């Protein structure tokens, strides 16, 4: 990984590069982390009776670097995979099945205007954006978007579910 990412870490800054554009933000606050932990605790496979034979393991990780197919590096708040990624010591190259972003005050544009379309363009099937201040939940897929109010259970195309 590029050394500039390690220097950003030392300063308490999350650095991402999306289509060549560097995007930074400070480390998240407690309210942000509580929302992530609450959501992660609900991620599980959909009941086998409801799923169409999906064998997704619903592996989820928080705030890990992902090297997307176009070379962009992002750190989604929550990434959901159907299997364990191969990489343990470097940026993950497996594209997540789903990504969940929790909005931080002052960085709404990153999570609402840049992130969703980027993720969908890279092959992520479900993109969820949660605003812990308004409780708005935005769920995007290639075929459209829906809005909800938290708490809401969302069934993901990969065969997982979560409550946001």
C-alpha angles and dihedrals in degrees: 000000000000113000092231088071091059092050090051089052091054089056093050093251128133109219124196131173116212116185089334094312114120112223122186136182135168120262112280125269126240095265089055093049092047090055091050093049092047092051094045090053089062099048110115142135116282114253107281089236090060099040124078096239093292115171097196113147092205094226108183131189133179129226099349125149114255121192103212124208093262091054095258117142117215136166108211116198088236128011121188121203131179091225139019111281115244095229118082102157102038141033113308115247097190109104111236119242089221138009128201121197124191112207119240119205111262093020100071093121092058092055099035107032106026107026107052098051091041093052093046091049089055095054102266105148100203126031119185124187118191125193107202091193098056097020089232114154118197116195116192132187131165090263097052150304137266134194126219139171119241130282096053132141113230124196112212125215091240092065099263130114134202139179116234 
